[in-house]
Amino acid sequence: MPRFRTILDTMPSYKPGKAVVSADGRSFKLSSNETPYDPLPSVVDAVAAAAREMHRYPDPAAVRLTEAIAGRFDVPAEHVALGAGSVTVAQQLLATVGEPGAEVIYAWRSFEAYPLLADLAGATSVKVPLTGETHDLDAMAEAITPRTRLVFVCNPNNPTGTAVRRAELESFLDRVPADVLVVLDEAYREYVRDVDVPDGLTLYPDRPNVAVLRTFSKAYGLAGLRVGYLIGHEPVAAAVRKVMVPFAINHLAQAAALASLAAEDELLERVDAVVKERTRVRETLIAQGWTVPASEANFIWLRLGDDTAAFAEACAAEGVAVRPFHPEGARVSIGDPDANDAFLTAAAGFSPR
């Protein structure tokens, strides 16, 4: 029997969102924070054209895409690093700092991949409990030690949808030692409407130890093709590029991301529609008697405690898949109006134990 790393004996595997089907055949997947819209025709056309060249290796440095991202955000191309989805860029980041004795700090609950990736990188996770469903930045600053190498700030936070605002985030960044990397994970940035929630790209230029993580999976609708990127100062971006698996961003993904950037205005109209539905869903839930934190992402969060699993089952009976984190709560993606109505019906009929 081959011998494997001992961490694999205790490390749970990542659990993706599931789909369910009701007894009458209805199925609404609100468990993975995907966009409810089909790909744009222009993006499909770009992928179809690129498919004629899939016998060739992709550009390993994704030069055109790197330059397009740099141009879109007015940053040097040397500040951009890519990966197969932002979760893979996070893995690349941890590969640059992770080693025995190194510590990684993040809020908990937050993105569930953080502990898995930290474990695989050989780093020790330091989980700082949320307060009021959002980051306790004071406690996170106090948790920093000489062993701390990286801090994740998921903003908006997954799965709660809450966001930290500029004053508190800047105060936190001022307290972080210069040799500790702070990664602002902004996978849901396009859905933010609170003007006090800062764009990380306005914070990083004067802070060499701050980097911003983003994705094409959510607002841009490319979850199936896997494209994520980091924007940070050249030493950070260069380190992330160094540990990237060769050819990680496939040819079709590069073409789709380029086409999505070109069609950004059209895509952001869809984001506006999701935000409108987010408001409707939250207000309806509050009218039903639920406590729902304000969300700046494309999902909402319900703190359910021991009722979490039962709530997910009740939603499944209506053909609605949600993402339970038992025994804490459930995350529910914002879908199209029909999917959201089915979820609201399930929520209205749920009786807590």
N, C-alpha and C positions, 0 to 999 in steps of 0.2 A: 504494500500500500504506500503510495507516495506521501511524503510529509509536507504539510502546508503550514502557513503562518498560524500561530496559535490564536491571533486575533479573530480569525474566521470562525472559531468555535463559539464565540460570544457575540459576534456582530450580526444583527438582524439584517435581512436584505431589504432593499428599497421596495415599497409597495405602491405601485401606480394606481391611479384612480380606476375604478371598475365601471362597467356598464351593467344595467339591469333591465329586465323586461317585465312589465306588469302582466297580470292574468289575461287582460284584454289586448295584449300585444303592444302597449305603448312603451317607449323607451326614450328617456331624456338623460343625457350624460352631463351632469353638473358637478363632476368630481375631479376634473383635471385642469380647470382654469383655461380651457381652450376658447378661442373665438368661436361664436356660433355661426359665423359666415363662411361661405365657400371662398376659395382663393379667387383673387381678382383675375379676370380674363387675361390681362396683360402679363401677369405673373405666370399663369399657366402657359401662355404662348412662349415666354422666355425659357421655361423649363423644357417645353417640347422641342424648341430649337436646340437647346443644350444637349438634349438626349441623343442627338445625332452624332455627338462627339464623345459619348461615354466609353468608347474603346480607348480613349486617351486618359492619362493620369491628370488629375486636376492640378492647377497651379498650387504648389505646396505653400507658397507665401501669400496666396490670395491677394495679389498686389492690387488689382482693380477694386476689389471690395474694400480693402484696407484704405485705399485712397478715397473711395467714395464716402466711407464712414468719417474719415478725417475731414473731408470737405463739408459734409453735412453738419458737423459739430464744430467746425473751425478750430481744429486742433492739429498739431503736427502728426504726420503719418507714423512717425517713430513712437508716438504715444499710444498706438492702437495695437492690440493683440487679439487674436481670434481663437475660437475653439468650437467644438461640436456641441453647441448649446451652452448657455451660461453656466450650467451645472458642471460641464467639463472644464470650462475656464476656471471655475472654483477649484476643481480637482488639480488643475495645473498650478494655480496659486499655492495650494497646500503642498504640492510637490516641491515648490521652491523654498518653503520654510519648514516643512515637517521633518522632524527627526526626534529620536528619543530625548525626552526632557523638554521639548518645545511645547508651549501651551497656545491654544486657540480659544478665544473668547467669543461667545455669541449669546443672544437672548434665548430664553426657552419658555414657551414653545416658539420656535421659528422654523425656517425651512428645514424639513426633515432630512435632507441630504447632508447637512453640515456634520452631524456626528459620524455618519458613515464615512464621509470623505476624510475627516480628521483621523479617524481610526486607521484607515488605509494608508494615510501618510505617516503614521507612526507618531502623531502628535496627541497630546492630552487635551480633551475638551474641558472647558470651564463654562458651565451653563449658568447664566444669570437669570433668575425668574423675572417674568414680565410684571409690570405694575400697571393696573388699570388697562390691561390688555395691550400695552405697548412697552417699548424698551425702557428699562430703568438705567439711563445712561450714567447717573451718578454711581450706582452700584457697579456698573461695568467698568467705569474708570478706576474705582477702588479695587477691582479684581485684577488689575494689571500688575504683574510682577516682573522681575528681571528675566523670567522664563517665557514671557508672553512674546509671541512673534507676529500674531495676526489677530485682528478683531473684525468680525462680520457685523455690519449694521444693515439689516434687511428693511428697506424703506421704500414703499410700504411693506409692512411685515406680512409674511406668509406663515400661518394661515389667518391671522386676525384682521388683516386689512388696514390696521392702524398705522399712522405715520408720525415721525418725530419732526418737529419744526426747526426752523433755521437757528433761532437763538440757542435752544438747548443743544442742537447738534454742534454748532460752532463752539460752544462752551466745552462740550465733551472733547472735540478735536484739539482744543487748546491744552487739554490735560494729558493727552496721549504722548508718550515719549517719541522722539523723532525716529527711533529705530524700530518702532512697532508699526506695522502696516495696517491701516484701516481700510476695509473694503466696503464701499457703499453698494449693496446689492439692490439695484433698481430695476428688477425685472418687470415691474408694473408701473414704471414711471409715467407712461403715456396716459394712464387713467387718473392721475393726480389732478384734482381741481382746487385743493386748498392752496391759496397763494403763499401761505406761510411755510409750506413744505418745500425745502430748497431742492433745486436741481443740483445733483452732485457735481455736475460739470462746471458749476460756478464756484465750487469749493476747492476742487483739486488743484487749480493752477498755482496757487501760492503755498501748497502743502505737499511736499515731495513724498510724504508717507501716506497719502490718500489716493485711492484708485476707485473707479466706478465700473460696476459690472452691469451689463445689459444684454438683452436677448431679442431675437427676431421671432421667438416662438409665440408670444402672446398677442400684443397689439398688431404685429405684422402678419400673424397667421401662418407661420412657417414651422409649427411644432413638429411636423413630420419630417422635416429636412435637417434640423439641428444646426443652428448658427447662433453663436453668442460672441460677445466681445467685451474686452476691457479697455478702458481709457485711463491711463496713468502716466506718470513721468517715465522717461526713457529707461532708466534702470529697472523699473518694475515691469514695464511692457516687454523689455528684452528678456528678462528672466522667464516670464510666462511663455514667450515664443520659444525659448530654448527647450522647454520640457513638453512642447506640443508634439503629439504623435504625427509623423509625416503624413501628408495628404488627408488630415483629419476632416477638413471642410471639403466635402465632395463637390464635383463640378456642377451638379444640378442645384445644390444648395447655394453655391456662390452666384449662379445665374439668378436664382429666385430672390436672393437678398438684394442684389443690384436692382432688379426690377421693382422690388418692394420700395426701396428708397426712392426710385423715380416716381412711384405712384403714392407717395406718402400722404399727400393731401386727401386722396380718395380713401386711403386706409384710416386716416384719423377721423373722417366723417363716421366711419363705423364705430370707432372708439367712443365718439360722442353719443351714439345710439346706445351703446352698452352702459355708459355712465348714466344716461337718462333712465334706463331700466333698473340700474343699481339703486337709484333714488326711489323709484316706485316700489321695488321689492322691500327695501328697508322700511319705508314709511308704512307699507301694508303690514309688515311683521310687527312693527311697533304698535299699530292700531289693534292687532290681534292680542297684544299683551306681552310680546317678546322684548327682551333687552338686546339691542343690536348695536355694537360699537360702530361709529362712523367709519366707513371704509373708503380708502383712496385707491383700491385695486379693482379687479374685475370679479370680485367675490365678496361674500359677507360671512361673518363668523357668529355662531351661536354657542355660548357657554352652557353646556348641558350636563356636565358631570356624569353621574352614573346612568343618566338617561340617554347618553350618546348613542350607544348601539341600538337601543329600541327606536330612537328617532330615525336612524338610518334605515332600519327595517321598515318603518312606517312609510318613509319616502319611497323605498324600493317597491312597496306594494302598489304605489301609484305610478310606478315606472320611472321614478326619478332617482338617479344615482347621485349621492352626495359623498363627501369625503369625511368619514368619522375618524376622530382621534380619541378613541375611548381610553380612559374615562374623563376626558376634558371637554371636548366639544366637537362641533361639525363645521366644516367649511363648505360653502355652497357657491359654486360658480354662477355668474350671471349669464344666462343663455338668451335665446330669442323669447319673445313674449309668451308663446305657447308653453315653452319649457318652464318659464318662470311662473306662469299661472298654475301649472301642474304642481310645482313645488309649494306655492302658497296654499293651495288646496290641502296638500299633505300636512303642512305646518299648522293650518287652522284646525285640522281634525285630530292633532296629536294631543294625547292626554298624558302629562308627566306622571311618573309613579309617585 
